[in-house]
């Protein structure tokens, strides 16, 4: 949600074009990596992630190949500046894929809690 508001805020300051999308993409990647690192520093989250890779390796690999990698590639393409006419589309694609990632992770967390044995 924060990443979707960055372009709106920057645009109000007169930042447009490649500069706008470059800053937004850099901020989006930064936020994504900071959140991932901070999340994995939490022992419970780290244990959940390790367990997820051990018990569901195919789903974990597919998550990264089908969601995480396609999420980051459009942002990197914006940073490189190869396709300036597609930067809005790339950013929108990254937002949508990030939304799917969040929904997927939330679903995994919910189902992991439902399947826990009751003491």
C-alpha positions as CSV (number, residue, x, y, z in Angstrom):
1,X,0.0,0.0,0.0
2,X,2.8,2.4,0.8
3,X,4.5,1.7,-2.5
4,X,1.3,2.6,-4.4
5,X,1.2,6.0,-2.7
6,X,4.9,7.0,-3.4
7,X,4.2,8.1,-7.0
8,X,1.3,10.2,-5.9
9,X,3.3,12.0,-3.2
10,X,6.3,12.6,-5.4
11,X,4.2,13.9,-8.3
12,X,2.8,16.6,-6.0
13,X,6.4,17.9,-5.7
14,X,6.7,18.1,-9.5
15,X,8.8,15.0,-10.0
16,X,7.8,13.3,-13.2
17,X,9.0,11.0,-15.9
18,X,11.9,8.6,-15.5
19,X,13.0,10.4,-12.3
20,X,9.6,9.7,-10.7
21,X,9.6,6.0,-11.5
22,X,13.3,5.6,-10.7
23,X,12.8,7.0,-7.2
24,X,9.6,5.0,-6.7
25,X,11.2,1.7,-7.9
26,X,14.2,2.3,-5.7
27,X,12.0,2.9,-2.7
28,X,9.8,-0.1,-3.4
29,X,12.8,-2.4,-3.7
30,X,14.3,-0.9,-0.5
31,X,11.0,-1.4,1.4
32,X,10.6,-4.9,0.2
33,X,14.2,-6.0,1.2
34,X,14.1,-4.2,4.5
35,X,10.8,-5.9,5.4
36,X,12.1,-9.3,4.4
37,X,15.3,-8.8,6.4
38,X,13.5,-7.5,9.4
39,X,11.0,-10.3,9.2
40,X,13.7,-13.0,9.1
41,X,15.4,-11.5,12.1
42,X,12.3,-12.4,14.1
43,X,13.0,-16.0,15.4
44,X,9.3,-17.1,14.9
45,X,9.3,-15.8,11.3
46,X,12.7,-17.4,10.6
47,X,11.5,-20.7,11.9
48,X,8.3,-20.5,9.8
49,X,10.3,-19.7,6.7
50,X,12.8,-22.5,7.3
51,X,10.0,-25.0,8.0
52,X,8.2,-23.8,4.9
53,X,11.2,-24.5,2.7
54,X,11.7,-27.9,4.3
55,X,8.1,-29.1,4.2
56,X,7.0,-27.4,0.9
57,X,10.1,-26.9,-1.2
58,X,8.2,-26.9,-4.5
59,X,5.7,-24.3,-3.4
60,X,8.6,-22.2,-1.9
61,X,10.6,-22.3,-5.2
62,X,7.4,-21.6,-7.2
63,X,6.7,-18.6,-5.0
64,X,10.1,-17.1,-5.8
65,X,10.1,-18.0,-9.5
66,X,6.5,-17.0,-10.2
67,X,6.0,-14.0,-7.8
68,X,9.2,-12.7,-6.2
69,X,11.4,-12.7,-9.3
70,X,8.7,-11.3,-11.6
71,X,8.0,-8.6,-8.9
72,X,11.6,-7.4,-8.8
73,X,12.4,-7.6,-12.5
74,X,10.1,-4.8,-13.6
75,X,11.5,-2.5,-10.9
76,X,15.0,-3.3,-11.9
77,X,14.1,-2.5,-15.6
78,X,12.8,0.9,-14.4
79,X,16.1,1.5,-12.6
80,X,18.1,0.6,-15.7
81,X,15.9,2.9,-17.8
82,X,15.7,0.7,-20.9
83,X,12.0,1.2,-21.6
84,X,10.9,4.6,-20.3
85,X,7.5,4.4,-22.1
86,X,6.7,1.3,-20.1
87,X,7.8,2.4,-16.6
88,X,4.2,3.1,-15.4
89,X,3.2,-0.4,-16.6
90,X,6.2,-2.0,-15.0
91,X,5.5,-0.3,-11.6
92,X,1.9,-1.3,-11.8
93,X,2.9,-4.9,-12.5
94,X,5.2,-4.9,-9.5
95,X,2.4,-3.5,-7.3
96,X,0.0,-6.2,-8.4
97,X,2.6,-9.0,-8.0
98,X,3.5,-7.7,-4.5
99,X,-0.2,-7.7,-3.6
100,X,-0.5,-11.4,-4.8
101,X,2.6,-12.2,-2.7
102,X,1.1,-10.6,0.4
103,X,-2.1,-12.6,-0.1
104,X,-0.2,-15.8,-0.7
105,X,2.0,-15.3,2.4
106,X,-1.0,-14.4,4.6
107,X,-2.8,-17.5,3.4
108,X,0.2,-19.7,4.2
109,X,0.3,-18.2,7.7
110,X,-3.4,-18.7,8.3
111,X,-3.3,-22.3,7.1
112,X,-0.2,-23.0,9.2
113,X,-2.1,-21.8,12.3
114,X,-5.2,-23.9,11.4
115,X,-3.2,-27.0,11.0
116,X,-1.3,-26.8,14.3
117,X,-2.0,-29.6,16.6
118,X,-4.0,-28.5,19.7
119,X,-2.4,-29.2,23.0
